[in-house]
Amino acid sequence: MTDRVNYIGGSSGLWAGFGMLSTSSVFFGVWTWSRRKEWVDIMLDYCHHKRAQYPTHTLDRVAVRALRMLKI
């Protein structure tokens, strides 16, 4: 007669999922940390684009409209 385990436990899938999540998080962290200058450049470009897209000052609005009329 052999003894074998029929039931491992309900939380084994939970620990496997947690292990995969933590491993992928570590890899993503290493990947982004090694390329942090690239991320800073992307963020600065995004912020500049948003700021240039929606000018808030009245003179900026006038200048944007004038440039649009001149199609520069």
All heavy atoms as a GROMACS GRO file, in nm:
protein
  591
    1MET      N    1   0.084  -0.117   0.000
    1MET     CA    2   0.000   0.000   0.000
    1MET      C    3   0.090   0.125   0.000
    1MET      O    4   0.182   0.136   0.079
    1MET     CB    5  -0.088  -0.004   0.124
    1MET     CG    6  -0.178   0.113   0.135
    1MET     SD    7  -0.276   0.091   0.283
    1MET     CE    8  -0.428   0.139   0.223
    2THR      N    9   0.066   0.212  -0.092
    2THR     CA   10   0.145   0.335  -0.101
    2THR      C   11   0.068   0.451  -0.042
    2THR      O   12  -0.054   0.462  -0.058
    2THR     CB   13   0.179   0.366  -0.248
    2THR    OG1   14   0.059   0.383  -0.320
    2THR    CG2   15   0.261   0.255  -0.309
    3ASP      N   16   0.141   0.535   0.026
    3ASP     CA   17   0.079   0.655   0.081
    3ASP      C   18   0.102   0.770  -0.016
    3ASP      O   19   0.215   0.802  -0.050
    3ASP     CB   20   0.143   0.691   0.216
    3ASP     CG   21   0.113   0.585   0.321
    3ASP    OD1   22   0.003   0.524   0.313
    3ASP    OD2   23   0.199   0.563   0.407
    4ARG      N   24  -0.004   0.828  -0.060
    4ARG     CA   25   0.009   0.944  -0.146
    4ARG      C   26  -0.089   1.051  -0.102
    4ARG      O   27  -0.194   1.022  -0.044
    4ARG     CB   28  -0.010   0.911  -0.293
    4ARG     CG   29  -0.146   0.863  -0.327
    4ARG     CD   30  -0.154   0.834  -0.475
    4ARG     NE   31  -0.286   0.777  -0.499
    4ARG     CZ   32  -0.342   0.764  -0.614
    4ARG    NH1   33  -0.274   0.801  -0.721
    4ARG    NH2   34  -0.460   0.714  -0.627
    5VAL      N   35  -0.053   1.172  -0.132
    5VAL     CA   36  -0.135   1.285  -0.090
    5VAL      C   37  -0.233   1.317  -0.202
    5VAL      O   38  -0.193   1.342  -0.316
    5VAL     CB   39  -0.046   1.408  -0.060
    5VAL    CG1   40  -0.130   1.526  -0.022
    5VAL    CG2   41   0.054   1.373   0.048
    6ASN      N   42  -0.359   1.314  -0.168
    6ASN     CA   43  -0.461   1.345  -0.268
    6ASN      C   44  -0.491   1.494  -0.275
    6ASN      O   45  -0.537   1.543  -0.376
    6ASN     CB   46  -0.591   1.270  -0.236
    6ASN     CG   47  -0.574   1.121  -0.256
    6ASN    OD1   48  -0.496   1.079  -0.340
    6ASN    ND2   49  -0.646   1.042  -0.179
    7TYR      N   50  -0.465   1.565  -0.167
    7TYR     CA   51  -0.502   1.706  -0.161
    7TYR      C   52  -0.384   1.786  -0.109
    7TYR      O   53  -0.336   1.761   0.001
    7TYR     CB   54  -0.624   1.722  -0.069
    7TYR     CG   55  -0.674   1.864  -0.058
    7TYR    CD1   56  -0.734   1.926  -0.166
    7TYR    CD2   57  -0.658   1.935   0.060
    7TYR    CE1   58  -0.779   2.056  -0.156
    7TYR    CE2   59  -0.703   2.065   0.071
    7TYR     CZ   60  -0.764   2.124  -0.038
    7TYR     OH   61  -0.809   2.252  -0.028
    8ILE      N   62  -0.336   1.879  -0.188
    8ILE     CA   63  -0.220   1.958  -0.148
    8ILE      C   64  -0.261   2.072  -0.057
    8ILE      O   65  -0.195   2.105   0.039
    8ILE     CB   66  -0.146   2.010  -0.273
    8ILE    CG1   67  -0.090   1.894  -0.351
    8ILE    CG2   68  -0.034   2.106  -0.233
    8ILE    CD1   69  -0.029   1.931  -0.483
    9GLY      N   70  -0.367   2.136  -0.088
    9GLY     CA   71  -0.413   2.249  -0.008
    9GLY      C   72  -0.471   2.356  -0.098
    9GLY      O   73  -0.435   2.369  -0.214
   10GLY      N   74  -0.559   2.435  -0.043
   10GLY     CA   75  -0.627   2.536  -0.122
   10GLY      C   76  -0.541   2.658  -0.152
   10GLY      O   77  -0.568   2.732  -0.245
   11SER      N   78  -0.437   2.678  -0.073
   11SER     CA   79  -0.359   2.799  -0.092
   11SER      C   80  -0.236   2.779  -0.180
   11SER      O   81  -0.158   2.871  -0.197
   11SER     CB   82  -0.314   2.853   0.044
   11SER     OG   83  -0.229   2.761   0.107
   12SER      N   84  -0.217   2.661  -0.237
   12SER     CA   85  -0.098   2.639  -0.319
   12SER      C   86  -0.103   2.723  -0.446
   12SER      O   87  -0.001   2.776  -0.491
   12SER     CB   88  -0.082   2.491  -0.353
   12SER     OG   89  -0.194   2.448  -0.429
   13GLY      N   90  -0.219   2.738  -0.505
   13GLY     CA   91  -0.233   2.823  -0.623
   13GLY      C   92  -0.211   2.969  -0.589
   13GLY      O   93  -0.156   3.046  -0.669
   14LEU      N   94  -0.253   3.007  -0.470
   14LEU     CA   95  -0.233   3.145  -0.425
   14LEU      C   96  -0.084   3.177  -0.412
   14LEU      O   97  -0.039   3.282  -0.457
   14LEU     CB   98  -0.304   3.167  -0.291
   14LEU     CG   99  -0.286   3.304  -0.226
   14LEU    CD1  100  -0.360   3.408  -0.307
   14LEU    CD2  101  -0.337   3.300  -0.083
   15TRP      N  102  -0.008   3.085  -0.354
   15TRP     CA  103   0.135   3.108  -0.338
   15TRP      C  104   0.207   3.106  -0.472
   15TRP      O  105   0.303   3.181  -0.493
   15TRP     CB  106   0.196   3.006  -0.242
   15TRP     CG  107   0.159   3.035  -0.101
   15TRP    CD1  108   0.078   2.961  -0.022
   15TRP    CD2  109   0.199   3.148  -0.024
   15TRP    NE1  110   0.064   3.021   0.101
   15TRP    CE2  111   0.138   3.136   0.102
   15TRP    CE3  112   0.278   3.259  -0.049
   15TRP    CZ2  113   0.156   3.230   0.203
   15TRP    CZ3  114   0.296   3.352   0.052
   15TRP    CH2  115   0.235   3.338   0.176
   16ALA      N  116   0.162   3.023  -0.564
   16ALA     CA  117   0.223   3.021  -0.698
   16ALA      C  118   0.197   3.154  -0.769
   16ALA      O  119   0.287   3.211  -0.832
   16ALA     CB  120   0.169   2.905  -0.779
   17GLY      N  121   0.075   3.203  -0.758
   17GLY     CA  122   0.042   3.332  -0.818
   17GLY      C  123   0.120   3.446  -0.755
   17GLY      O  124   0.168   3.536  -0.824
   18PHE      N  125   0.133   3.441  -0.624
   18PHE     CA  126   0.210   3.544  -0.554
   18PHE      C  127   0.357   3.539  -0.595
   18PHE      O  128   0.420   3.643  -0.614
   18PHE     CB  129   0.198   3.525  -0.402
   18PHE     CG  130   0.277   3.625  -0.324
   18PHE    CD1  131   0.238   3.757  -0.316
   18PHE    CD2  132   0.393   3.586  -0.258
   18PHE    CE1  133   0.312   3.848  -0.244
   18PHE    CE2  134   0.468   3.676  -0.187
   18PHE     CZ  135   0.427   3.807  -0.179
   19GLY      N  136   0.411   3.420  -0.612
   19GLY     CA  137   0.550   3.406  -0.654
   19GLY      C  138   0.572   3.461  -0.794
   19GLY      O  139   0.670   3.531  -0.820
   20MET      N  140   0.480   3.433  -0.885
   20MET     CA  141   0.493   3.485  -1.020
   20MET      C  142   0.478   3.637  -1.023
   20MET      O  143   0.551   3.707  -1.095
   20MET     CB  144   0.390   3.420  -1.112
   20MET     CG  145   0.418   3.274  -1.140
   20MET     SD  146   0.300   3.200  -1.252
   20MET     CE  147   0.342   3.285  -1.401
   21LEU      N  148   0.385   3.689  -0.944
   21LEU     CA  149   0.365   3.833  -0.938
   21LEU      C  150   0.487   3.905  -0.881
   21LEU      O  151   0.531   4.007  -0.933
   21LEU     CB  152   0.241   3.866  -0.854
   21LEU     CG  153   0.206   4.013  -0.839
   21LEU    CD1  154   0.165   4.072  -0.974
   21LEU    CD2  155   0.095   4.031  -0.738
   22SER      N  156   0.542   3.850  -0.774
   22SER     CA  157   0.659   3.914  -0.713
   22SER      C  158   0.782   3.904  -0.805
   22SER      O  159   0.859   4.000  -0.816
   22SER     CB  160   0.689   3.852  -0.577
   22SER     OG  161   0.718   3.715  -0.590
   23THR      N  162   0.799   3.793  -0.874
   23THR     CA  163   0.911   3.779  -0.967
   23THR      C  164   0.900   3.877  -1.082
   23THR      O  165   0.997   3.944  -1.119
   23THR     CB  166   0.918   3.635  -1.020
   23THR    OG1  167   0.929   3.545  -0.910
   23THR    CG2  168   1.037   3.616  -1.113
   24SER      N  169   0.780   3.888  -1.140
   24SER     CA  170   0.763   3.982  -1.251
   24SER      C  171   0.778   4.126  -1.204
   24SER      O  172   0.828   4.210  -1.277
   24SER     CB  173   0.629   3.960  -1.319
   24SER     OG  174   0.523   3.990  -1.229
   25SER      N  175   0.737   4.155  -1.080
   25SER     CA  176   0.753   4.291  -1.027
   25SER      C  177   0.901   4.324  -1.009
   25SER      O  178   0.943   4.437  -1.037
   25SER     CB  179   0.681   4.304  -0.893
   25SER     OG  180   0.543   4.286  -0.909
   26VAL      N  181   0.978   4.229  -0.963
   26VAL     CA  182   1.122   4.252  -0.947
   26VAL      C  183   1.188   4.275  -1.083
   26VAL      O  184   1.268   4.368  -1.100
   26VAL     CB  185   1.188   4.135  -0.872
   26VAL    CG1  186   1.340   4.140  -0.884
   26VAL    CG2  187   1.146   4.133  -0.728
   27PHE      N  188   1.153   4.194  -1.181
   27PHE     CA  189   1.210   4.212  -1.315
   27PHE      C  190   1.171   4.348  -1.373
   27PHE      O  191   1.252   4.418  -1.433
   27PHE     CB  192   1.166   4.101  -1.410
   27PHE     CG  193   1.245   3.974  -1.393
   27PHE    CD1  194   1.181   3.853  -1.376
   27PHE    CD2  195   1.383   3.977  -1.394
   27PHE    CE1  196   1.252   3.737  -1.360
   27PHE    CE2  197   1.456   3.860  -1.378
   27PHE     CZ  198   1.390   3.740  -1.361
   28PHE      N  199   1.044   4.387  -1.355
   28PHE     CA  200   0.999   4.517  -1.406
   28PHE      C  201   1.071   4.631  -1.334
   28PHE      O  202   1.109   4.730  -1.396
   28PHE     CB  203   0.847   4.531  -1.388
   28PHE     CG  204   0.793   4.661  -1.440
   28PHE    CD1  205   0.781   4.682  -1.576
   28PHE    CD2  206   0.756   4.763  -1.353
   28PHE    CE1  207   0.732   4.801  -1.625
   28PHE    CE2  208   0.708   4.882  -1.401
   28PHE     CZ  209   0.696   4.902  -1.537
   29GLY      N  210   1.091   4.617  -1.203
   29GLY     CA  211   1.162   4.719  -1.128
   29GLY      C  212   1.306   4.734  -1.174
   29GLY      O  213   1.356   4.846  -1.189
   30VAL      N  214   1.372   4.624  -1.197
   30VAL     CA  215   1.511   4.629  -1.245
   30VAL      C  216   1.516   4.691  -1.384
   30VAL      O  217   1.602   4.773  -1.414
   30VAL     CB  218   1.574   4.488  -1.245
   30VAL    CG1  219   1.705   4.484  -1.321
   30VAL    CG2  220   1.593   4.440  -1.103
   31TRP      N  221   1.421   4.656  -1.469
   31TRP     CA  222   1.418   4.708  -1.604
   31TRP      C  223   1.394   4.858  -1.605
   31TRP      O  224   1.460   4.932  -1.677
   31TRP     CB  225   1.310   4.636  -1.684
   31TRP     CG  226   1.299   4.683  -1.826
   31TRP    CD1  227   1.389   4.658  -1.926
   31TRP    CD2  228   1.197   4.762  -1.883
   31TRP    NE1  229   1.346   4.718  -2.043
   31TRP    CE2  230   1.228   4.781  -2.018
   31TRP    CE3  231   1.080   4.816  -1.832
   31TRP    CZ2  232   1.147   4.854  -2.102
   31TRP    CZ3  233   0.999   4.890  -1.917
   31TRP    CH2  234   1.033   4.908  -2.050
   32THR      N  235   1.301   4.907  -1.524
   32THR     CA  236   1.272   5.050  -1.523
   32THR      C  237   1.381   5.128  -1.450
   32THR      O  238   1.409   5.242  -1.486
   32THR     CB  239   1.137   5.079  -1.458
   32THR    OG1  240   1.134   5.022  -1.327
   32THR    CG2  241   1.024   5.024  -1.540
   33TRP      N  242   1.441   5.070  -1.346
   33TRP     CA  243   1.545   5.142  -1.273
   33TRP      C  244   1.669   5.161  -1.360
   33TRP      O  245   1.734   5.264  -1.355
   33TRP     CB  246   1.580   5.067  -1.144
   33TRP     CG  247   1.680   5.142  -1.062
   33TRP    CD1  248   1.812   5.116  -1.052
   33TRP    CD2  249   1.656   5.256  -0.980
   33TRP    NE1  250   1.872   5.207  -0.969
   33TRP    CE2  251   1.778   5.294  -0.923
   33TRP    CE3  252   1.541   5.329  -0.950
   33TRP    CZ2  253   1.789   5.402  -0.838
   33TRP    CZ3  254   1.553   5.437  -0.865
   33TRP    CH2  255   1.675   5.472  -0.810
   34SER      N  256   1.699   5.061  -1.441
   34SER     CA  257   1.818   5.073  -1.527
   34SER      C  258   1.793   5.171  -1.641
   34SER      O  259   1.889   5.220  -1.700
   34SER     CB  260   1.857   4.936  -1.582
   34SER     OG  261   1.754   4.887  -1.665
   35ARG      N  262   1.670   5.201  -1.671
   35ARG     CA  263   1.636   5.295  -1.778
   35ARG      C  264   1.567   5.419  -1.724
   35ARG      O  265   1.482   5.477  -1.789
   35ARG     CB  266   1.546   5.228  -1.880
   35ARG     CG  267   1.602   5.103  -1.940
   35ARG     CD  268   1.498   5.036  -2.028
   35ARG     NE  269   1.532   4.901  -2.062
   35ARG     CZ  270   1.612   4.867  -2.161
   35ARG    NH1  271   1.667   4.958  -2.234
   35ARG    NH2  272   1.637   4.741  -2.186
   36ARG      N  273   1.604   5.464  -1.605
   36ARG     CA  274   1.531   5.573  -1.542
   36ARG      C  275   1.549   5.704  -1.616
   36ARG      O  276   1.458   5.785  -1.618
   36ARG     CB  277   1.568   5.586  -1.396
   36ARG     CG  278   1.710   5.626  -1.369
   36ARG     CD  279   1.736   5.628  -1.218
   36ARG     NE  280   1.874   5.656  -1.190
   36ARG     CZ  281   1.969   5.567  -1.179
   36ARG    NH1  282   1.938   5.440  -1.191
   36ARG    NH2  283   2.093   5.601  -1.154
   37LYS      N  284   1.664   5.728  -1.681
   37LYS     CA  285   1.680   5.851  -1.758
   37LYS      C  286   1.582   5.854  -1.874
   37LYS      O  287   1.525   5.958  -1.907
   37LYS     CB  288   1.823   5.864  -1.808
   37LYS     CG  289   1.847   5.996  -1.878
   37LYS     CD  290   1.987   6.006  -1.934
   37LYS     CE  291   2.013   6.139  -2.001
   37LYS     NZ  292   1.907   6.193  -2.080
   38GLU      N  293   1.560   5.739  -1.934
   38GLU     CA  294   1.464   5.730  -2.043
   38GLU      C  295   1.323   5.762  -1.995
   38GLU      O  296   1.249   5.835  -2.060
   38GLU     CB  297   1.470   5.589  -2.101
   38GLU     CG  298   1.411   5.574  -2.237
   38GLU     CD  299   1.436   5.434  -2.291
   38GLU    OE1  300   1.546   5.380  -2.273
   38GLU    OE2  301   1.343   5.381  -2.352
   39TRP      N  302   1.286   5.712  -1.876
   39TRP     CA  303   1.154   5.739  -1.820
   39TRP      C  304   1.139   5.887  -1.788
   39TRP      O  305   1.034   5.946  -1.808
   39TRP     CB  306   1.130   5.656  -1.695
   39TRP     CG  307   1.097   5.514  -1.724
   39TRP    CD1  308   1.181   5.407  -1.714
   39TRP    CD2  309   0.973   5.462  -1.770
   39TRP    NE1  310   1.116   5.293  -1.751
   39TRP    CE2  311   0.989   5.323  -1.785
   39TRP    CE3  312   0.850   5.520  -1.800
   39TRP    CZ2  313   0.886   5.241  -1.829
   39TRP    CZ3  314   0.748   5.438  -1.844
   39TRP    CH2  315   0.767   5.300  -1.858
   40VAL      N  316   1.245   5.950  -1.736
   40VAL     CA  317   1.240   6.093  -1.706
   40VAL      C  318   1.221   6.172  -1.834
   40VAL      O  319   1.140   6.266  -1.838
   40VAL     CB  320   1.368   6.137  -1.631
   40VAL    CG1  321   1.378   6.286  -1.622
   40VAL    CG2  322   1.371   6.075  -1.492
   41ASP      N  323   1.290   6.136  -1.939
   41ASP     CA  324   1.274   6.205  -2.067
   41ASP      C  325   1.133   6.191  -2.121
   41ASP      O  326   1.074   6.287  -2.171
   41ASP     CB  327   1.374   6.152  -2.169
   41ASP     CG  328   1.516   6.192  -2.138
   41ASP    OD1  329   1.535   6.287  -2.060
   41ASP    OD2  330   1.609   6.128  -2.192
   42ILE      N  331   1.077   6.073  -2.109
   42ILE     CA  332   0.940   6.050  -2.157
   42ILE      C  333   0.842   6.134  -2.077
   42ILE      O  334   0.752   6.197  -2.133
   42ILE     CB  335   0.904   5.900  -2.148
   42ILE    CG1  336   0.983   5.821  -2.252
   42ILE    CG2  337   0.755   5.879  -2.166
   42ILE    CD1  338   0.974   5.672  -2.237
   43MET      N  339   0.859   6.138  -1.946
   43MET     CA  340   0.768   6.215  -1.861
   43MET      C  341   0.780   6.365  -1.889
   43MET      O  342   0.679   6.436  -1.895
   43MET     CB  343   0.797   6.185  -1.714
   43MET     CG  344   0.693   6.240  -1.623
   43MET     SD  345   0.533   6.174  -1.668
   43MET     CE  346   0.447   6.195  -1.519
   44LEU      N  347   0.903   6.416  -1.906
   44LEU     CA  348   0.920   6.557  -1.938
   44LEU      C  349   0.858   6.592  -2.073
   44LEU      O  350   0.794   6.697  -2.087
   44LEU     CB  351   1.068   6.594  -1.936
   44LEU     CG  352   1.131   6.603  -1.798
   44LEU    CD1  353   1.280   6.626  -1.812
   44LEU    CD2  354   1.067   6.712  -1.715
   45ASP      N  355   0.875   6.505  -2.172
   45ASP     CA  356   0.812   6.529  -2.302
   45ASP      C  357   0.660   6.531  -2.290
   45ASP      O  358   0.593   6.614  -2.351
   45ASP     CB  359   0.855   6.422  -2.402
   45ASP     CG  360   0.999   6.436  -2.445
   45ASP    OD1  361   1.056   6.546  -2.422
   45ASP    OD2  362   1.054   6.339  -2.500
   46TYR      N  363   0.605   6.438  -2.211
   46TYR     CA  364   0.460   6.432  -2.193
   46TYR      C  365   0.408   6.559  -2.125
   46TYR      O  366   0.309   6.617  -2.168
   46TYR     CB  367   0.423   6.308  -2.111
   46TYR     CG  368   0.277   6.301  -2.075
   46TYR    CD1  369   0.184   6.263  -2.171
   46TYR    CD2  370   0.233   6.333  -1.948
   46TYR    CE1  371   0.050   6.257  -2.139
   46TYR    CE2  372   0.099   6.327  -1.915
   46TYR     CZ  373   0.008   6.288  -2.011
   46TYR     OH  374  -0.124   6.283  -1.979
   47CYS      N  375   0.478   6.602  -2.018
   47CYS     CA  376   0.433   6.722  -1.945
   47CYS      C  377   0.444   6.845  -2.034
   47CYS      O  378   0.355   6.931  -2.033
   47CYS     CB  379   0.516   6.741  -1.818
   47CYS     SG  380   0.483   6.616  -1.694
   48HIS      N  381   0.550   6.856  -2.112
   48HIS     CA  382   0.564   6.969  -2.202
   48HIS      C  383   0.456   6.968  -2.308
   48HIS      O  384   0.399   7.073  -2.343
   48HIS     CB  385   0.702   6.970  -2.268
   48HIS     CG  386   0.716   7.078  -2.371
   48HIS    ND1  387   0.725   7.211  -2.337
   48HIS    CD2  388   0.719   7.072  -2.505
   48HIS    CE1  389   0.734   7.283  -2.447
   48HIS    NE2  390   0.731   7.202  -2.550
   49HIS      N  391   0.424   6.850  -2.360
   49HIS     CA  392   0.319   6.840  -2.462
   49HIS      C  393   0.185   6.885  -2.405
   49HIS      O  394   0.112   6.960  -2.469
   49HIS     CB  395   0.309   6.696  -2.513
   49HIS     CG  396   0.188   6.671  -2.597
   49HIS    ND1  397   0.175   6.724  -2.723
   49HIS    CD2  398   0.074   6.602  -2.573
   49HIS    CE1  399   0.058   6.687  -2.774
   49HIS    NE2  400  -0.004   6.613  -2.684
   50LYS      N  401   0.152   6.839  -2.284
   50LYS     CA  402   0.024   6.877  -2.222
   50LYS      C  403   0.020   7.026  -2.193
   50LYS      O  404  -0.081   7.091  -2.211
   50LYS     CB  405   0.000   6.799  -2.093
   50LYS     CG  406  -0.041   6.657  -2.117
   50LYS     CD  407  -0.174   6.656  -2.187
   50LYS     CE  408  -0.220   6.517  -2.214
   50LYS     NZ  409  -0.343   6.512  -2.291
   51ARG      N  410   0.133   7.081  -2.149
   51ARG     CA  411   0.136   7.223  -2.116
   51ARG      C  412   0.128   7.308  -2.243
   51ARG      O  413   0.064   7.412  -2.245
   51ARG     CB  414   0.264   7.254  -2.040
   51ARG     CG  415   0.265   7.391  -1.985
   51ARG     CD  416   0.378   7.410  -1.888
   51ARG     NE  417   0.374   7.547  -1.842
   51ARG     CZ  418   0.473   7.607  -1.782
   51ARG    NH1  419   0.583   7.541  -1.758
   51ARG    NH2  420   0.463   7.731  -1.745
   52ALA      N  421   0.193   7.263  -2.350
   52ALA     CA  422   0.190   7.337  -2.475
   52ALA      C  423   0.057   7.322  -2.546
   52ALA      O  424   0.016   7.409  -2.624
   52ALA     CB  425   0.303   7.290  -2.566
   53GLN      N  426  -0.013   7.214  -2.519
   53GLN     CA  427  -0.140   7.189  -2.586
   53GLN      C  428  -0.251   7.277  -2.531
   53GLN      O  429  -0.340   7.318  -2.605
   53GLN     CB  430  -0.176   7.042  -2.570
   53GLN     CG  431  -0.295   6.999  -2.652
   53GLN     CD  432  -0.321   6.850  -2.639
   53GLN    OE1  433  -0.257   6.783  -2.561
   53GLN    NE2  434  -0.414   6.801  -2.714
   54TYR      N  435  -0.248   7.306  -2.402
   54TYR     CA  436  -0.353   7.383  -2.338
   54TYR      C  437  -0.294   7.506  -2.270
   54TYR      O  438  -0.272   7.505  -2.149
   54TYR     CB  439  -0.428   7.298  -2.234
   54TYR     CG  440  -0.489   7.173  -2.293
   54TYR    CD1  441  -0.438   7.048  -2.262
   54TYR    CD2  442  -0.597   7.181  -2.378
   54TYR    CE1  443  -0.492   6.934  -2.315
   54TYR    CE2  444  -0.652   7.068  -2.433
   54TYR     CZ  445  -0.601   6.945  -2.401
   54TYR     OH  446  -0.655   6.833  -2.454
   55PRO      N  447  -0.267   7.613  -2.345
   55PRO     CA  448  -0.212   7.733  -2.281
   55PRO      C  449  -0.317   7.799  -2.193
   55PRO      O  450  -0.434   7.808  -2.230
   55PRO     CB  451  -0.173   7.822  -2.398
   55PRO     CG  452  -0.257   7.775  -2.512
   55PRO     CD  453  -0.281   7.630  -2.488
   56THR      N  454  -0.276   7.848  -2.078
   56THR     CA  455  -0.371   7.905  -1.984
   56THR      C  456  -0.368   8.057  -1.983
   56THR      O  457  -0.465   8.120  -1.946
   56THR     CB  458  -0.343   7.855  -1.842
   56THR    OG1  459  -0.210   7.887  -1.808
   56THR    CG2  460  -0.362   7.705  -1.833
   57HIS      N  461  -0.258   8.116  -2.024
   57HIS     CA  462  -0.246   8.260  -2.020
   57HIS      C  463  -0.314   8.321  -2.143
   57HIS      O  464  -0.312   8.265  -2.252
   57HIS     CB  465  -0.098   8.300  -2.016
   57HIS     CG  466  -0.076   8.439  -1.970
   57HIS    ND1  467  -0.070   8.544  -2.057
   57HIS    CD2  468  -0.061   8.492  -1.846
   57HIS    CE1  469  -0.052   8.656  -1.990
   57HIS    NE2  470  -0.044   8.626  -1.861
   58THR      N  471  -0.373   8.438  -2.127
   58THR     CA  472  -0.446   8.503  -2.236
   58THR      C  473  -0.353   8.537  -2.353
   58THR      O  474  -0.390   8.517  -2.469
   58THR     CB  475  -0.514   8.631  -2.184
   58THR    OG1  476  -0.592   8.598  -2.071
   58THR    CG2  477  -0.602   8.692  -2.290
   59LEU      N  478  -0.234   8.588  -2.323
   59LEU     CA  479  -0.142   8.620  -2.431
   59LEU      C  480  -0.097   8.496  -2.506
   59LEU      O  481  -0.072   8.501  -2.628
   59LEU     CB  482  -0.021   8.696  -2.375
   59LEU     CG  483  -0.050   8.837  -2.324
   59LEU    CD1  484   0.075   8.897  -2.263
   59LEU    CD2  485  -0.104   8.924  -2.434
   60ASP      N  486  -0.086   8.383  -2.437
   60ASP     CA  487  -0.051   8.258  -2.504
   60ASP      C  488  -0.162   8.217  -2.601
   60ASP      O  489  -0.137   8.170  -2.711
   60ASP     CB  490  -0.028   8.147  -2.403
   60ASP     CG  491   0.103   8.163  -2.329
   60ASP    OD1  492   0.192   8.233  -2.381
   60ASP    OD2  493   0.115   8.106  -2.219
   61ARG      N  494  -0.287   8.235  -2.559
   61ARG     CA  495  -0.400   8.202  -2.647
   61ARG      C  496  -0.400   8.290  -2.771
   61ARG      O  497  -0.426   8.243  -2.882
   61ARG     CB  498  -0.531   8.217  -2.571
   61ARG     CG  499  -0.552   8.114  -2.465
   61ARG     CD  500  -0.686   8.131  -2.399
   61ARG     NE  501  -0.693   8.047  -2.281
   61ARG     CZ  502  -0.769   8.070  -2.177
   61ARG    NH1  503  -0.848   8.175  -2.174
   61ARG    NH2  504  -0.769   7.988  -2.075
   62VAL      N  505  -0.373   8.418  -2.751
   62VAL     CA  506  -0.368   8.509  -2.865
   62VAL      C  507  -0.255   8.469  -2.959
   62VAL      O  508  -0.273   8.468  -3.082
   62VAL     CB  509  -0.351   8.655  -2.815
   62VAL    CG1  510  -0.321   8.749  -2.930
   62VAL    CG2  511  -0.474   8.700  -2.739
   63ALA      N  512  -0.139   8.435  -2.905
   63ALA     CA  513  -0.027   8.395  -2.989
   63ALA      C  514  -0.056   8.267  -3.064
   63ALA      O  515  -0.022   8.254  -3.184
   63ALA     CB  516   0.097   8.379  -2.902
   64VAL      N  517  -0.120   8.171  -3.000
   64VAL     CA  518  -0.152   8.045  -3.067
   64VAL      C  519  -0.252   8.071  -3.180
   64VAL      O  520  -0.238   8.014  -3.290
   64VAL     CB  521  -0.208   7.943  -2.964
   64VAL    CG1  522  -0.272   7.825  -3.034
   64VAL    CG2  523  -0.097   7.896  -2.872
   65ARG      N  524  -0.350   8.153  -3.156
   65ARG     CA  525  -0.448   8.183  -3.263
   65ARG      C  526  -0.381   8.256  -3.379
   65ARG      O  527  -0.412   8.229  -3.495
   65ARG     CB  528  -0.561   8.266  -3.205
   65ARG     CG  529  -0.654   8.186  -3.121
   65ARG     CD  530  -0.769   8.267  -3.069
   65ARG     NE  531  -0.848   8.189  -2.976
   65ARG     CZ  532  -0.924   8.240  -2.883
   65ARG    NH1  533  -0.935   8.370  -2.867
   65ARG    NH2  534  -0.994   8.161  -2.803
   66ALA      N  535  -0.290   8.350  -3.347
   66ALA     CA  536  -0.220   8.421  -3.455
   66ALA      C  537  -0.134   8.325  -3.536
   66ALA      O  538  -0.131   8.334  -3.660
   66ALA     CB  539  -0.135   8.532  -3.394
   67LEU      N  540  -0.066   8.234  -3.468
   67LEU     CA  541   0.016   8.137  -3.542
   67LEU      C  542  -0.069   8.043  -3.625
   67LEU      O  543  -0.027   8.000  -3.734
   67LEU     CB  544   0.104   8.060  -3.443
   67LEU     CG  545   0.218   8.140  -3.378
   67LEU    CD1  546   0.288   8.055  -3.275
   67LEU    CD2  547   0.315   8.189  -3.483
   68ARG      N  548  -0.186   8.009  -3.578
   68ARG     CA  549  -0.275   7.923  -3.655
   68ARG      C  550  -0.324   7.995  -3.780
   68ARG      O  551  -0.339   7.934  -3.886
   68ARG     CB  552  -0.395   7.879  -3.572
   68ARG     CG  553  -0.363   7.769  -3.475
   68ARG     CD  554  -0.486   7.722  -3.404
   68ARG     NE  555  -0.451   7.628  -3.298
   68ARG     CZ  556  -0.529   7.600  -3.196
   68ARG    NH1  557  -0.648   7.657  -3.184
   68ARG    NH2  558  -0.490   7.515  -3.103
   69MET      N  559  -0.352   8.127  -3.766
   69MET     CA  560  -0.397   8.202  -3.883
   69MET      C  561  -0.285   8.214  -3.984
   69MET      O  562  -0.307   8.208  -4.104
   69MET     CB  563  -0.446   8.341  -3.840
   69MET     CG  564  -0.582   8.335  -3.774
   69MET     SD  565  -0.651   8.492  -3.721
   69MET     CE  566  -0.565   8.616  -3.806
   70LEU      N  567  -0.162   8.231  -3.935
   70LEU     CA  568  -0.048   8.240  -4.026
   70LEU      C  569  -0.001   8.104  -4.076
   70LEU      O  570   0.077   8.097  -4.169
   70LEU     CB  571   0.067   8.311  -3.955
   70LEU     CG  572   0.043   8.458  -3.918
   70LEU    CD1  573   0.159   8.510  -3.835
   70LEU    CD2  574   0.024   8.541  -4.043
   71LYS      N  575  -0.049   7.998  -4.008
   71LYS     CA  576  -0.013   7.860  -4.041
   71LYS      C  577   0.136   7.839  -4.038
   71LYS      O  578   0.197   7.786  -4.130
   71LYS     CB  579  -0.071   7.816  -4.174
   71LYS     CG  580  -0.220   7.811  -4.172
   71LYS     CD  581  -0.275   7.746  -4.295
   71LYS     CE  582  -0.427   7.746  -4.283
   71LYS     NZ  583  -0.489   7.663  -4.379
   72ILE      N  584   0.196   7.881  -3.929
   72ILE     CA  585   0.339   7.863  -3.909
   72ILE      C  586   0.360   7.736  -3.831
   72ILE      O  587   0.298   7.708  -3.735
   72ILE     CB  588   0.402   7.983  -3.837
   72ILE    CG1  589   0.398   8.104  -3.928
   72ILE    CG2  590   0.544   7.952  -3.795
   72ILE    CD1  591   0.453   8.229  -3.868
   0.00000   0.00000   0.00000
